Amino acid sequence: DRAALVALPKPVRIRYTQHLLELTNRAKQLVVVFEYQQSEFSGPPFSVVADELHQHYDAFYQLTLLCKEPLEGGLKGQVPAMNVVWHLS
């Protein structure tokens, strides 16, 4: 999942992740998200933190953090952000 989850507001992300589980038959995935102070930038893209990913996927996957690094120039040049990659297996 690259850029889809972060494009959706939080209430829609719940339905999206459920749909993705059905669509992929729970296949292994890479999920790429941004983490930043949501109150400083209204989105999209939206901040999706680890706790939220665990809420969506813990019942179906083991989540492994692969990479977490600062997003060069920040998010749209407006707010410091982290680029985060997770493996769902």
Residue, then its C-alpha position, 0 to 999 in steps of 0.5 A: d500500500r503506497a499512498a492509499l491509506v494516507a490519502l483517506p480520512k481516519p473513518v474511511r481507513i477502517r473500511y479500506t483496510q477491511h476491504l483490502l484484507e478481503l481483496t488480497n486474501r490476507a497476502k503479505q504486504l508492504v505499507v508505506v505511511f507518513e507520521y507527523q503532528q496531525s494538528e499541524f497539517s490537516g491532510p491529505p496525506f494524513s498521518v497514520v501512526a503505528d498504533e492505528l496500523h496495529q488496530h487495523y492489522d494485528a488480528f491478521y498479520q505480524l507487523t514489522l517496522l522496516c524503515k523509519e526516516p525523516l522525510e526530506g523537506g518535510l511534508k509538502g514543505q510545511v511540517p516535519a514528517m517521518n516516512v515509515v515502511w511496515h511489512l505485514s506478514 
